Amino acid sequence: MTEEHLIQELAQSSGLRTHQVSATIGLLDEGATVPFLARYRKEATGSLDEVQIMFIRDTIQRLREREARRAYILKTIEEQGHLTPELQQRIESATTLTELEDLYLPYKPKRRTRAVIARERGLAPLAAILLEQNHRGSLEALAKAYISEEKGVHTIEEALAGARDIIAEQVNETAKARDKMRRLFERQGKIAVKVVSGKEAEAHKFKDYFEFSENISRIPSHRLLAVLRGSAEGLLRYGIEPDEQMAIEQLEILFVKSRSESAEQVKMAVKDSYKRLMQPSLETEMRNLAKERSDKDAIVVFAENLRELLLAPPLGTASILAIDPGFRTGCKVVCLDKQGQLLHYTAIFPHDNNPVKRFEATDRIVGLCDKYGIEAIAIGNGTAGRETFQWLKKMELPNNAQVILVNESGASVYSASDVAREEFPDQDITVRGAVSIGRRLVDPLAELVKIDPKAIGVGQYQHDVDQNQLKQQLDDTVVSCVNKVGVEVNTASKELLMYVSGIGPKLAQNIVDYRSQIGGFKTRAELKKVTGLGPKAFEQSAGFLRIRNGSNLLDGSAVHPESYGIVEQMAKDLNAKVTDLVANADLRQKIDLQRYVTQQVGLPTLTDIMTELAKPGRDPRQDFETTNYDERVSSIEDLSVGMILEGVITNVTNFGAFVDIGLHESGFIHISELANKFISDPRQVVKVRDKVMVKVIGIDLERKRIQLSRKATMEG
């Protein structure tokens, strides 16, 4: 197919207009990024959002790969001398890779199969006669003619067996038969799971799957991924297959044409084909397809959770005292200035049995808060987190400093990373971890981009899914969030800058290096002086980079430099300055946007400009709020069934949601306890960071598990 045909196919499948798809593909091919197209090329794309643009990007790649495979198949079969007009038409009409591979199967280079050996022994004519099923003479007499000591066919049965092998392979390679069986597998195939004999104790965590069966088309992703993990660990065995007799009977309908002796041979060949060739092949295909579906589902859940976490409200610029709590080894304390730079670090022992150390800890915290003008205290919510939180809440702190529990998932990963070692080469991992906790309170996005998303704890079976697809989806999510918020170019880390549209790791480092040389950027235009940051990179990135308090007010906004002239003309037409447009809403009301519409700039861009002028460089994230954890509860032992608690959703899976109730251990709400009505997806009612009221309905002290119910706290 031509590129034009692919664009039409994509447009039809997506419901988008052809010109939208064509323009978007053209811009992507020229190097435009998804955030840039969604924000600054609305006229060209027809105001497509990021999800639609990513769909176009991924789909055109798959379609192009399909066409490359189609071309290879046609070329290969033609070189073999087997490409008939009919076959060529069927190959050119195929719309999926599966169809193409089915048509190519008979012509694929083969190892020495039983059918290949039978053909070498001269049994292909016998197979053809049997498959026709209209031979009226003696079957034995027919087969006897193919006995040949020279070719290794010694008996009538050997001749018939070889012919059946050829028929079996033909059955397996018939596109219509494979399509029929594939549909049967998809509709009625069941996954059957058993525990590996003798490994029952070791496989205890998979006990729900010791004797398990479910239709493969309906099994939820989390159950399939659990089975696959158990299989990978050598604890479970599983297979996928519809009813065998039904499958064989459906194949017989296609190939058995009479009730003759020849037909009986064909029946035997059909049964052998299904059991020996087709069933194993289609089972592998179904395994891969089911895994692919489950991976996609799990990856979507992970990405949505990550988005909510990355866009968590920031506390904002503040002087922070951060604590990585602990019992035996004490609490690591760091003080950070308003730019997040490390000013001081120490260790305190507020939970020590020695009262002197406890008094010293109190004096140290009060002194540090006073010395460094601390406005908020961030406490990691891991071991000893709740106890440290309650200890601090009892103090009279200078500056009325807020005391806030912070989700520390991934902080330990950061502290041992190359990024942390580069930032703090002279500090140990405990200090780095405390710094990360403090910075995460100030700006979660800026700190979390330094951590592998898989270490943040918001996915399900993230190590079991396709890692390339997972990385692509998570990278897309991080890029989307970073560009949605915008990045202050004079303070951002290179890890944050590298996710800005058009930048990447190398340019991010170049920006940081140049920033250090000049002492900070005064204008966006200065970015063009950075080594490697050419016109294309500037076009893609400039609108997402902020220079607040610079010489040009618009440099601190999301207005792209290419549109500065429009804003300046608006101000000129009103005998005003750009600063007046920002400060005066009544003045903005006088602007007639239609006057500024051109062939390149339409109302979508002009509307965005007006929105930005109302609140230049606004942060799209919600305002920061604290959670009020129940002061009666500091450990799982303090819980009792029936308690009503406030919590925060920390992870949403297909089977329920995890909740931070202020303890080291998260509670879990099963999907059946999330709402007073039936729901098939927890995301219908909750998302990461949602505040919820929950009721304790089960406590397992031995396994440190807390069962919660949300519906028990809801009205109706």
C-alpha positions in Angstrom: 0.0 0.0 0.0 1.1 3.6 -0.6 1.6 6.0 2.2 -1.7 7.7 1.1 -3.5 4.4 1.6 -2.0 4.0 5.0 -3.2 7.5 6.1 -6.7 6.7 4.8 -6.7 3.4 6.7 -5.5 5.0 9.9 -8.1 7.8 9.6 -10.9 5.3 9.1 -9.9 3.1 12.0 -9.5 6.1 14.4 -12.5 8.2 13.3 -10.2 11.2 12.6 -10.3 13.3 9.5 -7.7 12.4 6.8 -6.2 15.8 6.7 -5.6 15.7 10.5 -3.9 12.3 10.2 -1.8 13.4 7.2 -0.7 16.7 8.8 0.2 15.1 12.1 2.2 12.3 10.4 4.1 14.9 8.3 5.0 17.0 11.3 6.1 13.9 13.3 8.2 12.8 10.5 9.9 16.2 10.5 10.8 15.7 14.1 8.0 17.4 16.0 7.2 16.1 19.5 3.8 15.1 20.8 3.6 17.9 23.4 4.7 20.5 20.8 2.0 19.4 18.3 -0.7 19.2 21.0 0.1 22.7 22.4 1.5 24.8 19.5 0.2 23.2 16.2 -3.5 23.0 16.8 -4.4 24.6 13.5 -2.4 21.9 11.6 -3.7 18.9 13.6 -7.2 20.1 14.1 -6.7 20.5 17.9 -5.8 16.8 18.4 -4.8 16.0 22.0 -1.7 14.1 23.1 -3.5 10.7 23.3 -4.7 11.1 19.7 -1.3 12.2 18.4 0.4 9.3 20.2 -2.1 6.9 18.7 -1.3 8.2 15.2 2.4 8.0 15.9 2.3 4.4 17.1 -0.3 3.2 14.5 1.6 4.6 11.5 4.7 2.8 12.7 2.8 -0.5 13.0 1.3 0.0 9.5 4.6 0.8 8.0 6.1 -2.3 9.6 3.3 -4.3 8.2 3.9 -3.0 4.7 7.6 -3.8 4.9 6.7 -7.3 5.8 4.2 -7.5 3.0 6.8 -6.4 0.5 9.3 -9.0 1.8 6.8 -11.8 1.6 5.8 -10.9 -2.0 9.4 -10.7 -3.1 10.3 -14.0 -1.4 7.4 -16.0 -2.9 8.1 -14.4 -6.3 11.7 -15.5 -6.2 10.5 -19.0 -5.4 8.4 -18.9 -8.6 5.2 -19.5 -6.7 3.5 -16.1 -6.9 0.3 -16.5 -8.8 -2.0 -13.5 -9.6 -4.6 -15.0 -7.1 -2.0 -15.4 -4.3 -0.6 -11.9 -5.0 -4.1 -10.4 -4.7 -4.8 -12.2 -1.4 -1.5 -11.0 0.0 -2.1 -7.5 -1.1 -5.6 -7.5 0.4 -4.5 -8.8 3.8 -5.0 -6.2 6.5 -3.2 -7.8 9.4 0.2 -9.3 10.1 -1.5 -12.5 11.1 -3.2 -12.8 7.8 0.1 -12.2 6.0 1.9 -14.8 8.0 -0.8 -17.4 7.4 -0.5 -16.8 3.6 3.3 -17.0 3.8 3.4 -20.1 5.9 3.4 -22.7 3.1 6.3 -20.9 1.4 8.5 -20.3 4.5 11.8 -22.1 4.4 11.3 -25.3 6.4 13.5 -27.5 8.5 13.3 -31.3 7.7 9.7 -31.9 8.8 8.0 -35.3 8.5 6.1 -33.9 5.5 9.4 -32.8 3.8 10.8 -36.3 4.2 7.6 -37.8 2.9 7.8 -35.6 -0.2 11.5 -36.6 -0.7 10.2 -40.2 -0.7 7.9 -39.5 -3.6 4.6 -39.6 -1.6 3.2 -36.2 -2.6 1.1 -37.7 -5.4 -0.4 -40.2 -3.0 -1.3 -37.5 -0.6 -3.0 -35.5 -3.4 -5.1 -38.5 -4.4 -6.1 -39.2 -0.8 -7.0 -35.5 -0.2 -9.3 -35.6 -3.3 -11.2 -38.5 -1.6 -12.7 -39.8 -4.9 -10.4 -42.9 -5.5 -12.7 -45.8 -6.1 -10.2 -48.7 -6.2 -8.4 -50.5 -3.4 -6.5 -48.2 -1.0 -3.9 -50.9 -0.4 -3.3 -51.3 -4.1 -3.0 -47.5 -4.5 -0.5 -47.3 -1.7 1.4 -50.3 -2.7 2.5 -48.5 -5.9 4.5 -46.1 -3.8 6.6 -48.7 -1.9 10.2 -48.2 -2.8 13.2 -49.7 -1.0 15.4 -47.1 -2.7 13.4 -44.2 -1.2 12.9 -45.8 2.2 9.2 -46.7 1.9 9.0 -50.3 2.9 5.3 -51.0 3.6 1.8 -49.9 2.7 1.4 -48.3 6.1 4.6 -46.4 5.7 3.4 -45.0 2.4 0.0 -44.0 3.9 1.6 -42.5 7.0 3.9 -40.4 4.9 1.0 -39.2 2.8 -0.9 -38.3 6.0 2.1 -36.3 7.1 1.9 -34.3 3.9 -1.8 -33.8 4.3 -1.4 -32.8 8.0 1.1 -30.1 7.0 -1.2 -28.8 4.3 -4.1 -28.7 6.7 -1.9 -26.7 9.2 -0.8 -24.3 6.4 -4.2 -23.6 5.0 -5.0 -20.0 5.8 -8.8 -20.6 6.1 -8.3 -23.5 8.5 -5.9 -21.5 10.7 -8.3 -18.6 10.8 -11.2 -20.8 11.8 -9.2 -22.4 14.6 -7.8 -19.1 15.7 -11.4 -17.8 16.1 -12.3 -20.9 18.1 -9.3 -20.4 20.4 -10.2 -16.8 20.9 -13.9 -17.5 21.6 -13.8 -20.7 23.5 -10.1 -21.3 24.5 -9.6 -21.8 28.2 -6.5 -21.3 30.2 -6.0 -24.3 32.5 -3.5 -24.0 35.4 -2.1 -26.6 37.8 0.6 -26.4 40.5 3.8 -28.3 39.7 3.7 -31.5 41.6 5.8 -31.4 44.8 6.0 -27.6 44.9 2.7 -26.9 46.7 4.4 -25.4 49.7 6.8 -23.3 47.7 4.0 -22.1 45.5 1.7 -21.1 48.4 1.4 -17.4 47.2 -0.1 -18.8 44.0 -2.6 -21.1 45.8 -5.6 -19.5 44.0 -4.2 -21.0 40.8 -3.4 -24.6 41.9 -6.6 -25.8 40.1 -7.7 -22.9 37.9 -9.5 -22.5 34.6 -10.9 -19.5 32.9 -11.9 -18.4 29.4 -8.8 -16.8 27.9 -10.8 -14.0 26.3 -12.2 -12.9 29.7 -9.3 -13.4 32.2 -8.3 -10.1 33.8 -4.8 -9.0 33.2 -3.7 -9.3 36.8 -4.8 -12.9 37.0 -3.0 -13.8 33.7 0.2 -12.0 34.8 0.1 -13.8 38.1 -0.2 -17.2 36.3 2.7 -16.2 34.0 4.9 -15.2 37.0 4.1 -18.5 38.7 5.0 -20.3 35.5 8.3 -18.3 35.1 9.2 -19.3 38.6 8.6 -23.0 37.8 5.7 -23.3 40.3 2.8 -23.4 37.9 2.0 -25.1 34.6 -0.6 -23.8 32.2 -2.1 -24.5 28.8 -4.6 -22.7 26.5 -7.0 -24.7 24.3 -10.6 -25.0 23.3 -12.4 -28.4 23.5 -10.2 -30.7 21.4 -13.0 -32.8 19.9 -14.9 -29.7 18.8 -11.8 -28.3 17.2 -11.1 -31.5 15.3 -14.7 -31.7 14.1 -14.6 -28.2 12.8 -11.4 -29.0 10.8 -13.0 -32.1 9.4 -15.9 -30.0 8.0 -13.3 -28.2 5.9 -11.3 -31.2 4.7 -13.4 -34.4 4.9 -15.6 -34.6 1.8 -16.9 -38.2 1.8 -17.1 -41.5 3.7 -14.5 -43.4 1.7 -11.4 -45.1 2.8 -9.5 -42.0 1.6 -11.6 -39.8 3.8 -10.7 -42.0 6.8 -7.0 -41.3 6.0 -7.8 -37.6 5.7 -9.6 -37.7 9.1 -6.5 -39.3 10.7 -4.3 -36.6 9.1 -6.6 -33.8 10.3 -6.5 -35.1 13.9 -2.7 -35.4 13.7 -2.4 -31.9 12.2 -4.4 -30.4 15.0 -2.7 -32.2 17.9 0.8 -32.1 16.5 1.0 -28.9 14.5 -1.9 -26.5 14.8 -2.8 -26.7 18.4 0.8 -26.0 19.7 1.2 -23.2 17.2 -2.1 -21.5 18.0 -1.6 -22.0 21.7 1.7 -20.2 21.5 0.0 -17.5 19.5 -2.8 -17.2 22.1 -0.3 -17.1 24.9 1.5 -14.2 23.2 -1.8 -12.4 22.3 -3.2 -12.8 25.9 0.1 -11.6 27.3 0.1 -8.7 24.9 -3.4 -7.7 26.0 -2.6 -8.1 29.7 0.7 -6.1 29.3 -1.2 -3.3 27.6 -3.8 -3.2 30.3 -1.3 -3.2 33.1 0.9 -0.6 31.4 -2.1 1.7 31.0 -2.9 1.4 34.7 0.8 2.0 35.6 1.0 5.1 33.3 -2.3 6.6 34.7 -1.1 6.1 38.3 2.3 7.6 37.4 0.6 10.6 35.8 -1.4 11.3 39.0 1.7 11.0 41.1 3.9 13.2 38.9 1.2 15.9 38.9 0.8 15.8 42.7 0.4 19.3 44.1 3.7 20.9 45.1 4.1 22.7 48.4 6.1 25.3 46.5 9.2 27.3 47.3 10.0 27.0 51.0 12.8 26.3 53.4 12.5 22.6 54.3 13.7 20.4 57.1 13.5 16.8 55.9 13.8 13.6 57.9 14.5 10.1 56.8 13.2 8.4 60.0 14.5 5.3 61.7 14.5 3.6 65.1 17.9 1.9 65.8 20.0 4.0 63.5 18.3 7.2 64.3 16.6 9.8 62.0 18.7 11.5 59.3 17.9 15.2 59.2 18.7 17.7 56.4 18.0 21.4 56.0 17.3 22.7 52.5 17.1 26.3 51.3 14.3 27.7 49.0 16.2 26.4 45.9 16.5 22.9 47.4 20.2 23.1 48.1 21.6 21.2 51.1 22.6 23.5 54.0 23.0 21.2 56.9 22.7 17.5 57.8 22.8 15.6 61.1 21.3 12.6 62.9 19.0 12.6 65.9 17.6 9.8 68.1 14.1 10.8 69.2 13.0 7.1 69.7 16.1 6.1 71.8 15.6 4.5 75.2 18.0 7.0 76.6 16.0 10.2 77.6 19.1 12.4 77.1 19.2 11.5 73.4 15.4 12.2 73.1 15.8 15.7 74.7 18.8 16.4 72.5 16.7 15.5 69.4 14.0 18.0 70.5 16.5 20.8 71.1 18.2 20.1 67.7 15.0 20.3 65.7 13.9 23.5 67.4 17.3 25.0 66.9 17.5 24.1 63.2 14.0 25.4 62.5 15.0 28.7 64.1 18.4 28.9 62.4 17.3 28.2 58.9 13.9 29.7 59.0 12.2 26.3 58.3 8.7 26.6 57.0 7.8 22.9 56.6 9.1 19.6 57.9 8.9 16.6 55.5 9.0 13.1 57.1 9.4 10.0 55.1 6.4 7.6 55.6 8.6 4.5 56.0 9.8 2.8 59.2 9.3 5.1 62.2 7.6 7.7 60.0 4.4 7.8 61.9 6.1 7.8 65.3 8.4 10.7 64.2 5.4 12.6 62.9 3.5 12.3 66.2 6.6 13.3 68.1 7.0 16.5 66.0 3.3 17.4 66.2 3.6 17.7 70.0 6.4 20.3 69.7 6.0 24.1 69.6 8.0 24.7 66.4 9.4 28.1 65.3 7.7 29.8 62.4 4.6 27.5 62.9 6.3 25.0 60.6 4.0 22.5 59.0 4.7 18.8 59.7 3.9 16.6 56.7 4.3 12.9 56.0 5.7 12.3 52.5 5.5 9.2 50.4 9.1 8.0 50.3 8.7 5.2 47.7 11.8 5.3 45.5 13.9 7.6 47.7 16.3 4.7 48.5 16.6 4.0 44.8 17.5 7.6 44.1 20.0 7.8 47.0 22.0 4.9 45.5 21.8 6.1 41.9 24.4 7.8 39.7 22.3 10.9 39.7 22.4 11.2 43.5 26.2 10.4 43.6 26.7 13.2 41.0 24.6 15.7 43.0 26.1 14.7 46.4 29.4 13.0 45.9 30.6 13.6 49.5 27.4 12.5 51.2 26.2 9.0 52.1 23.0 7.4 50.9 21.1 8.3 54.1 21.7 12.0 53.6 20.8 11.8 49.9 17.6 10.0 50.8 16.5 12.7 53.2 17.2 15.4 50.6 15.0 13.5 48.1 12.2 13.4 50.7 12.4 17.1 51.3 12.5 18.0 47.6 9.6 15.7 46.9 7.5 17.8 49.2 8.5 21.1 47.4 8.1 19.8 43.9 7.2 16.1 43.4 7.6 16.2 39.6 11.1 17.7 39.7 12.3 15.0 42.1 10.4 12.0 40.8 11.9 12.3 37.3 15.2 11.3 38.8 13.9 7.9 39.7 13.1 4.9 37.6 9.2 4.9 37.5 9.2 1.2 38.3 10.7 2.0 41.7 7.9 4.4 42.7 5.4 1.7 43.6 2.4 2.6 41.5 2.2 -0.3 39.0 1.1 -3.9 39.0 3.4 -6.7 37.7 5.6 -4.0 36.1 8.6 -6.3 36.0 6.5 -9.0 34.1 5.2 -6.9 31.2 7.0 -6.1 28.0 9.7 -3.8 29.1 10.1 -1.9 25.8 6.4 -1.1 25.7 6.5 -0.1 29.4 9.4 2.2 28.9 7.8 3.9 25.9 4.5 4.4 27.8 6.2 5.7 30.9 8.5 8.0 29.0 5.5 9.4 27.2 3.8 10.0 30.5 6.8 11.7 32.1 7.3 13.9 29.0 3.6 14.8 29.0 3.6 15.8 32.7 6.9 17.8 32.5 5.7 19.8 29.5 2.3 20.3 30.9 3.7 22.0 34.0 6.7 23.7 32.2 10.2 24.0 33.5 12.1 26.9 35.0 15.3 26.8 32.9 17.5 28.6 35.5 16.8 26.1 38.4 15.9 22.8 36.7 18.1 19.8 37.0 19.4 18.2 33.8 17.2 15.2 34.7 14.1 17.4 34.5 15.3 19.4 31.4 15.9 16.2 29.4 12.2 15.5 29.3 11.4 18.9 27.8 10.1 18.7 24.2 13.1 18.7 21.8 15.8 18.6 24.5 17.1 15.1 25.5 20.0 14.1 27.8 22.9 15.7 25.8 21.2 19.1 25.3 20.0 19.1 28.9 23.6 18.8 30.1 24.7 21.5 27.6 22.0 23.9 29.0 23.2 23.3 32.5 26.8 23.8 31.6 26.1 27.0 29.7 23.8 28.2 32.5 26.7 27.8 34.9 29.0 29.8 32.7 26.7 32.8 32.2 25.1 32.7 35.7 21.6 32.1 34.4 19.5 32.9 31.3 18.0 36.3 31.0 15.8 35.6 28.0 14.6 32.6 26.0 16.6 33.9 23.0 19.8 33.2 24.9 19.0 29.5 24.6 20.1 29.6 21.0 23.6 30.1 22.1 23.7 26.7 23.8 25.9 24.2 21.9 23.7 21.9 19.8 20.5 23.8 20.4 19.6 24.7 16.9 16.5 26.2 15.3 14.5 23.0 15.4 15.3 22.2 19.1 14.5 25.8 20.0 11.1 25.7 18.2 10.2 22.4 20.0 11.4 23.4 23.5 11.1 27.2 23.9 7.4 27.3 24.8 7.9 24.8 27.7 10.9 26.5 29.2 10.3 29.3 31.6 12.5 32.3 32.6 10.6 34.0 35.4 11.7 37.5 36.4 13.6 37.9 33.2 13.7 40.9 30.9 10.6 39.7 28.9 7.5 38.9 30.8 6.4 36.5 28.1 9.5 34.4 28.7 7.9 33.2 31.9 4.7 32.1 30.2 3.6 29.3 27.9 3.3 31.8 25.0 5.7 30.5 22.3 8.3 33.0 21.1 7.0 32.6 17.6 3.8 34.3 18.9 5.4 37.2 20.7 4.8 39.4 17.7 1.0 38.8 17.9 0.9 39.7 21.6 3.0 42.8 21.0 0.7 43.8 18.1 -2.4 43.4 20.4 -0.8 45.7 23.0 0.2 48.2 20.3 -3.4 48.3 18.9 -4.7 49.2 22.3 -1.9 51.8 22.9 -0.7 49.7 25.8 2.2 47.5 26.8 2.3 43.7 27.1 2.5 44.1 30.9 -0.7 46.1 30.7 -2.5 43.2 29.0 -1.4 40.9 31.7 -2.4 43.2 34.5 -5.7 44.5 33.2 -8.5 42.0 32.4 -10.8 44.8 31.1 -8.1 45.7 28.5 -7.9 42.1 27.4 -11.7 42.0 26.9 -11.3 44.7 24.2 -9.2 42.4 22.0 -11.0 41.1 18.9 -9.2 37.8 18.2 -10.6 37.7 14.6 -8.3 40.6 13.7 -5.3 38.5 14.4 -6.3 35.3 12.5 -3.9 34.5 9.6 -3.3 31.5 7.4 -0.8 30.1 10.0 -2.5 31.3 13.3 -6.1 30.5 14.0 -8.5 30.9 16.9 -7.2 27.8 18.9 -3.7 29.4 19.2 -5.1 32.9 19.9 -7.4 31.5 22.6 -4.5 29.8 24.2 -2.6 33.1 24.2 -5.4 34.9 25.9 -5.7 32.2 28.5 -2.0 32.5 29.2 -2.0 36.2 29.4 -4.6 35.9 32.2 -2.2 33.8 34.3 1.3 33.8 32.8 3.2 30.6 33.6 0.4 29.3 35.8 1.0 25.9 37.4 -1.8 23.5 36.3 -1.4 21.3 39.4 -3.9 21.6 42.2 -3.2 23.4 45.4 -1.3 21.6 48.1 -3.3 20.0 50.9 -2.3 17.9 53.9 -4.0 14.7 55.0 -5.3 14.3 58.5 -4.2 10.8 59.7 -5.8 9.4 62.8 -3.7 10.3 65.8 -4.8 7.1 67.6 -3.0 5.0 65.1 0.8 4.7 64.8 1.2 1.0 64.0 -0.8 -1.8 62.6 -1.3 -3.1 66.2 -3.3 0.1 67.0 -5.9 -0.8 64.4 -9.2 -2.6 65.1 -12.0 -3.8 62.9 -14.6 -1.2 62.4 -12.3 1.8 62.6 -13.1 4.7 60.2 -9.9 6.4 58.9 -8.9 9.0 56.4 -6.4 7.9 53.8 -4.9 8.6 50.4 -4.9 6.3 47.4 -1.3 5.4 46.5 -1.8 2.8 43.8 -4.7 1.6 41.7 -4.7 -1.9 40.1 -7.3 -3.8 38.2 -8.3 -5.7 41.3 -8.5 -2.8 43.8 -6.6 0.1 45.4 -3.9 0.6 48.0 -4.4 3.3 50.6 -1.9 5.2 52.8 -3.5 5.5 56.2 -0.4 6.9 57.8 1.3 3.6 58.6 4.4 1.9 57.2 1.9 -0.7 55.8 -0.6 0.3 53.2 -4.2 -0.9 53.4 -6.0 -2.5 50.5 -9.5 -2.0 49.2 -10.6 -4.9 47.0 -12.6 -3.9 43.9 -15.7 -5.3 45.5 -15.3 -2.9 48.5 -14.7 0.3 46.4 -18.3 1.3 45.6 -21.9 0.5 46.5 -22.5 -0.6 42.9 -20.8 -3.1 40.7 -17.7 -1.7 38.9 -15.4 -3.5 36.5 -12.5 -1.1 36.8 -11.3 0.6 40.1 -10.4 3.6 38.0 -14.1 4.3 37.6 -14.3 5.5 41.2 -10.7 6.3 42.5 -7.3 7.5 41.3 -3.9 8.0 42.8 -3.8 10.9 45.3 -7.6 10.8 46.0 -8.5 11.3 49.6 -10.9 8.6 50.9 -12.6 7.6 54.1 -12.2 3.9 54.7 -13.4 1.3 57.2 -11.1 -1.4 58.6 -12.7 -4.8 57.8 -9.7 -7.1 58.3 -6.3 -7.2 60.0 -3.7 -9.9 59.4 -0.9 -9.1 61.9 1.3 -12.0 60.9 1.4 -11.0 57.2 1.0 -7.2 58.0 -2.1 -6.9 55.8 -4.9 -4.5 56.3 -8.2 -4.9 54.5 -10.3 -1.8 54.0 -13.7 -0.9 52.6 -14.7 2.3 51.0 -18.3 1.5 50.4 -18.8 0.9 54.1 -18.2 4.7 54.6 -20.4 5.8 51.7 -24.0 6.9 52.0 -26.6 4.9 50.1 
